Amino acid sequence: MNDRNVLECLRLVCTCGEICTVKLITLMSSTMTKNCKLMNAYGPAETTNGCTIHVLDHNMKSENIPIGRPLANYLHIILDQYLQNVTVNQEGELFVGGVGVFAGYLGRDDLTSNSLIYIDSLLFYRTGDLVKTDNNNNIHYQG
């Protein structure tokens, strides 16, 4: 079996770990068949590496590619520097809650206390990542 035959069997390719760019989408689209779904994922290790997902369009040209919406059993809250909810298109810090959030750093209670916060009796991980939401509730990574 040659490499092209292997690629034709792929049904899904997912990016995660770095910012997804139009250049990367173009490369994947030119390599994969149109039947292969392309997705952009986001998630720090403290939330088991995947907590959002966005299905990509093979012909996407926008430079502002979303990291998507929360996966099932995850909650996301975007808060400003005063820990208040932000509005659409307002930048804030992403807090992730749900089944994949870790219990803390082993032997590092200082780091754990700075990284985990209870909001309405639910445990959230403070990612430190700045994000915005758009009118479709997609989350956009800012830095």
Buried (B, 14 or more C-beta within 10 A) or exposed (E): EEEEEEEEEBEEBBBBEEEBEEEBBBEBBEEBEEEBBBBBBBBBEBBBEBBBBBEBEBEBEEEEBBBBBBBEEBBBBBBEEEEEEBEEEEBBBBBBBBEBBBEBBEEEEEEBEEBBBEEEEEBBBBBEBBBBBEEEEBBBBEE
